[in-house]
Amino acid sequence: MSQPRVYNITTPDHMLSLAELHETAVAFAEELFSRKGQVPFLWILDLGHEILWMETPWEDDTEKTACLKIITIIMREAKVRAYVNMVEAWTASYRGVHPDDEGFKMPSELPPDQRDDILMISSFDKKSDEQLITRYLVTVRKRGQLNFLGPRDDLDLKKDGGHFEGRMFNLLKNTSTCQGCGLSIGHKTGCMAPLVAKMFTAGKV
């Protein structure tokens, strides 16, 4: 199984606000995309005295669930103040179609002309319900050419209907169900506490 790994550690000269943390992520994504045409799947964790950047590669939904568990435990053990999640994803418009309908297809299963590639940068704070969401439409180019970002789109959550939801959202507010790792995420892959303890001991986190 692919495990989360440290991508970078930075030391700010002051305690960052959620807005400053979010802008740090946005600036990083725009700069890296301009050079490489993509960004890794990143979590940017605000520990107060330093910022821990973690990459979470996965190949399937089982690995995704396991990575989410590990990241959540790391947040808890490190007493994370706030975090940013950065991910590229497929999105599509569904009119009159429900996920429970027979034959429903996820965006990744649709033809390229029926879906869009987006970059989502989402920031969350532990002490408040504040969320900051920035979205970019990604133009996917032919092999050998760099993909590029469209205009920045900062979502007005109050105007657009409040909070977004998802497995990667508001992980700092998850309630405990497992005595080992304290997660409300399903445990198809087993408790992640022993694995995370080994990662801390080995200095990988």
Secondary structure as a PSIPRED ss2 file (coil, helix, strand):
# PSIPRED VFORMAT (PSIPRED V4.0)

   1 M C   1.000  0.000  0.000
   2 S C   1.000  0.000  0.000
   3 Q C   1.000  0.000  0.000
   4 P C   1.000  0.000  0.000
   5 R E   0.000  0.000  1.000
   6 V E   0.000  0.000  1.000
   7 Y E   0.000  0.000  1.000
   8 N E   0.000  0.000  1.000
   9 I E   0.000  0.000  1.000
  10 T E   0.000  0.000  1.000
  11 T C   1.000  0.000  0.000
  12 P C   1.000  0.000  0.000
  13 D C   1.000  0.000  0.000
  14 H C   1.000  0.000  0.000
  15 M C   1.000  0.000  0.000
  16 L C   1.000  0.000  0.000
  17 S C   1.000  0.000  0.000
  18 L H   0.000  1.000  0.000
  19 A H   0.000  1.000  0.000
  20 E H   0.000  1.000  0.000
  21 L H   0.000  1.000  0.000
  22 H H   0.000  1.000  0.000
  23 E H   0.000  1.000  0.000
  24 T H   0.000  1.000  0.000
  25 A H   0.000  1.000  0.000
  26 V H   0.000  1.000  0.000
  27 A H   0.000  1.000  0.000
  28 F H   0.000  1.000  0.000
  29 A H   0.000  1.000  0.000
  30 E H   0.000  1.000  0.000
  31 E H   0.000  1.000  0.000
  32 L H   0.000  1.000  0.000
  33 F H   0.000  1.000  0.000
  34 S H   0.000  1.000  0.000
  35 R H   0.000  1.000  0.000
  36 K H   0.000  1.000  0.000
  37 G C   1.000  0.000  0.000
  38 Q C   1.000  0.000  0.000
  39 V C   1.000  0.000  0.000
  40 P C   1.000  0.000  0.000
  41 F C   1.000  0.000  0.000
  42 L E   0.000  0.000  1.000
  43 W E   0.000  0.000  1.000
  44 I E   0.000  0.000  1.000
  45 L E   0.000  0.000  1.000
  46 D E   0.000  0.000  1.000
  47 L C   1.000  0.000  0.000
  48 G C   1.000  0.000  0.000
  49 H C   1.000  0.000  0.000
  50 E C   1.000  0.000  0.000
  51 I E   0.000  0.000  1.000
  52 L E   0.000  0.000  1.000
  53 W E   0.000  0.000  1.000
  54 M E   0.000  0.000  1.000
  55 E E   0.000  0.000  1.000
  56 T C   1.000  0.000  0.000
  57 P C   1.000  0.000  0.000
  58 W C   1.000  0.000  0.000
  59 E C   1.000  0.000  0.000
  60 D C   1.000  0.000  0.000
  61 D H   0.000  1.000  0.000
  62 T H   0.000  1.000  0.000
  63 E H   0.000  1.000  0.000
  64 K H   0.000  1.000  0.000
  65 T H   0.000  1.000  0.000
  66 A H   0.000  1.000  0.000
  67 C H   0.000  1.000  0.000
  68 L H   0.000  1.000  0.000
  69 K H   0.000  1.000  0.000
  70 I H   0.000  1.000  0.000
  71 I H   0.000  1.000  0.000
  72 T H   0.000  1.000  0.000
  73 I H   0.000  1.000  0.000
  74 I H   0.000  1.000  0.000
  75 M H   0.000  1.000  0.000
  76 R H   0.000  1.000  0.000
  77 E H   0.000  1.000  0.000
  78 A C   1.000  0.000  0.000
  79 K C   1.000  0.000  0.000
  80 V C   1.000  0.000  0.000
  81 R C   1.000  0.000  0.000
  82 A E   0.000  0.000  1.000
  83 Y E   0.000  0.000  1.000
  84 V E   0.000  0.000  1.000
  85 N E   0.000  0.000  1.000
  86 M E   0.000  0.000  1.000
  87 V E   0.000  0.000  1.000
  88 E E   0.000  0.000  1.000
  89 A E   0.000  0.000  1.000
  90 W E   0.000  0.000  1.000
  91 T E   0.000  0.000  1.000
  92 A C   1.000  0.000  0.000
  93 S C   1.000  0.000  0.000
  94 Y C   1.000  0.000  0.000
  95 R C   1.000  0.000  0.000
  96 G C   1.000  0.000  0.000
  97 V C   1.000  0.000  0.000
  98 H C   1.000  0.000  0.000
  99 P C   1.000  0.000  0.000
 100 D C   1.000  0.000  0.000
 101 D C   1.000  0.000  0.000
 102 E C   1.000  0.000  0.000
 103 G C   1.000  0.000  0.000
 104 F C   1.000  0.000  0.000
 105 K C   1.000  0.000  0.000
 106 M C   1.000  0.000  0.000
 107 P H   0.000  1.000  0.000
 108 S H   0.000  1.000  0.000
 109 E H   0.000  1.000  0.000
 110 L C   1.000  0.000  0.000
 111 P C   1.000  0.000  0.000
 112 P H   0.000  1.000  0.000
 113 D H   0.000  1.000  0.000
 114 Q H   0.000  1.000  0.000
 115 R C   1.000  0.000  0.000
 116 D E   0.000  0.000  1.000
 117 D E   0.000  0.000  1.000
 118 I E   0.000  0.000  1.000
 119 L E   0.000  0.000  1.000
 120 M E   0.000  0.000  1.000
 121 I E   0.000  0.000  1.000
 122 S E   0.000  0.000  1.000
 123 S E   0.000  0.000  1.000
 124 F E   0.000  0.000  1.000
 125 D E   0.000  0.000  1.000
 126 K C   1.000  0.000  0.000
 127 K C   1.000  0.000  0.000
 128 S C   1.000  0.000  0.000
 129 D C   1.000  0.000  0.000
 130 E C   1.000  0.000  0.000
 131 Q E   0.000  0.000  1.000
 132 L E   0.000  0.000  1.000
 133 I E   0.000  0.000  1.000
 134 T E   0.000  0.000  1.000
 135 R E   0.000  0.000  1.000
 136 Y E   0.000  0.000  1.000
 137 L E   0.000  0.000  1.000
 138 V E   0.000  0.000  1.000
 139 T E   0.000  0.000  1.000
 140 V C   1.000  0.000  0.000
 141 R C   1.000  0.000  0.000
 142 K C   1.000  0.000  0.000
 143 R C   1.000  0.000  0.000
 144 G C   1.000  0.000  0.000
 145 Q C   1.000  0.000  0.000
 146 L C   1.000  0.000  0.000
 147 N C   1.000  0.000  0.000
 148 F E   0.000  0.000  1.000
 149 L E   0.000  0.000  1.000
 150 G C   1.000  0.000  0.000
 151 P C   1.000  0.000  0.000
 152 R C   1.000  0.000  0.000
 153 D E   0.000  0.000  1.000
 154 D E   0.000  0.000  1.000
 155 L C   1.000  0.000  0.000
 156 D C   1.000  0.000  0.000
 157 L C   1.000  0.000  0.000
 158 K C   1.000  0.000  0.000
 159 K C   1.000  0.000  0.000
 160 D C   1.000  0.000  0.000
 161 G C   1.000  0.000  0.000
 162 G C   1.000  0.000  0.000
 163 H C   1.000  0.000  0.000
 164 F C   1.000  0.000  0.000
 165 E C   1.000  0.000  0.000
 166 G C   1.000  0.000  0.000
 167 R C   1.000  0.000  0.000
 168 M C   1.000  0.000  0.000
 169 F C   1.000  0.000  0.000
 170 N C   1.000  0.000  0.000
 171 L H   0.000  1.000  0.000
 172 L H   0.000  1.000  0.000
 173 K H   0.000  1.000  0.000
 174 N C   1.000  0.000  0.000
 175 T C   1.000  0.000  0.000
 176 S C   1.000  0.000  0.000
 177 T C   1.000  0.000  0.000
 178 C C   1.000  0.000  0.000
 179 Q C   1.000  0.000  0.000
 180 G C   1.000  0.000  0.000
 181 C C   1.000  0.000  0.000
 182 G C   1.000  0.000  0.000
 183 L C   1.000  0.000  0.000
 184 S C   1.000  0.000  0.000
 185 I C   1.000  0.000  0.000
 186 G C   1.000  0.000  0.000
 187 H C   1.000  0.000  0.000
 188 K C   1.000  0.000  0.000
 189 T C   1.000  0.000  0.000
 190 G C   1.000  0.000  0.000
 191 C C   1.000  0.000  0.000
 192 M C   1.000  0.000  0.000
 193 A H   0.000  1.000  0.000
 194 P H   0.000  1.000  0.000
 195 L H   0.000  1.000  0.000
 196 V H   0.000  1.000  0.000
 197 A H   0.000  1.000  0.000
 198 K H   0.000  1.000  0.000
 199 M H   0.000  1.000  0.000
 200 F H   0.000  1.000  0.000
 201 T H   0.000  1.000  0.000
 202 A C   1.000  0.000  0.000
 203 G C   1.000  0.000  0.000
 204 K C   1.000  0.000  0.000
 205 V C   1.000  0.000  0.000
